[in-house]
Amino acid sequence: METSELLKRVRQIEIKTRGLSNNIFAGQYHSAFKGRGMAFSEVREYQYGDDVRDIDWNVTARYNKPFVKVFEEERELTVILLVDVSNSLDFGSETQFKKDMVTEIAATLAFSAIQNNDKIGVIFFSDKIEKFIPPKKGRKHILFIIRELLDFKPESKKTDIKVAIEYLTHVIKKKCTAFILSDFIDENQYSTALTIANRRHDIIAIQVYDRRIAELPDVGLVNFRDAETGVEKWIDTSSKKIRMLHGEWWKKKQDVLSDIFTKSNVDYVSVRTDEDYVRSLLNLFAKRN
């Protein structure tokens, strides 16, 4: 992508996603993703109804009257986006590619994070770690992330979600909120790694998929090419049996995915590229409150 075109796209993404985070997500995000706990703020005189366990005995002794410690929620979070950049994301049969929707969702989450004074970082992954952007704050940092989301060229075409999850566990030592953005088309086993990572971090999975992987259209003989392996296969989509078998295959894959997230205690949402991801994210946030 040429520099002028890239800057134009960055600006378009910023306007749309910052507006969403300003108008819709700010409060929802704040309540859905809690801080690390309560931090000491100040002391004040004891008032009727205060918890006696909060009395600061040193200050009380000094002034000969009871004072209590006041605590505030320690809001600042570290947010990590694990973004799938494998070739299977370069597909879309409706309004946009899966990659485009992932970019918009990632940017919206990024702007929501900095509005709440959270740091944000990104792990780009295929079947290896393609790039790690360490967590920082600020609009300049967000715009850099959006540029990378739009223009990043991975070295590998394939997917291995386990590699990304294990990297998160090893690199981010303190508890963080981590969003995995992927189509989750991955034959590798990652459920154990996900369970282990979610014990330390708060992991949320966002699946982006295209309508045509869920249901085959009746358009006759079609040559399908696997974006990650390059393998091609001719399929007669006019066959009702083939369309039915494909639908059963997709439902089974979704059931397996749901089972992985449930057993790992990971919140997740599935978003179709021709649907409104805003509503899906709001529903996800609402479930967490």
C-alpha positions, 0 to 999 in steps of 0.5 A: 500500500502506498504511503498516501493511501495508507495514511488515508486508510489510517485516518478513516479507521481512526475516525470510525473506531475512535467515534465508536469507542467515544460514543459506545464503548467507553463506559461498557469497556470500563465496567467489563474490564476491571482494574487490578484491584484496590489501591490506597488513596488517602486517609480521612476521619472515621464516619459512622458506618465505616468498616473498622478494619479500614482504620489507620491506627498510626494516624489515629494514635497521632491525632487522638481520633479515628481515621480510616484508609480510603481505597480506589480501584486501581484502573490501569490495565495492560491490554494485549491484542493477539492478531492472526495475520495468516492467509486465511484472513485474506478472504471475504465474500460479502462486504469486507475481508476478515482481515478488514474487520479484525483491523476495525475491531482491534482499533476500536478496542485500542481506542477504548483502552487508551480512553481508560488510561490503559496500555496496549500492545499487539502480538501479530502471529501466523504459525510463528510470532511475526511481530511484537509491539510492546504495550504503551499509551497514547494516540501516537502509539495507537496510530502506529498500531493501526498502520501495522494492522493495515500494512503488515506483511507476514512471513508465513501463511499458516496458523498456530494459535498455540504459539501466540498463546505461549508467547503471551504467557512467557512475555507478559508477566503481570496480569493483562487483558488479552484479546485473541482476534482470529478466524480460529481455523487451526488444526493444531491443539491449543486448548491446554495452552489457553487454559494455562494462560487464562489462569494468569491473564484475562483472555477474550476470544473474538472469532471473525468468519465469513458467511460462505464458510458457514454455508455453501452457495448453490453456484455449481462447480467451484474451484476452492483454494486453501489460502494457507496450504495452496491446495486446490479442490473442485466442489460441486456446490449444486449438490444438496448433499455436499452443501448439507455435509459442509454445513454439518462440518462447520457446525461441528467445528463451532461446537468444538471451538465453543467447548474449548472456550468453555473448558478454558473459562474464556469469554468469546464472541463470533462475528460474521463479516456481513454483520455488525460487530458493534452489537456483538462486542456490546453483548460480550461486554454486557455478559462480563458485567 
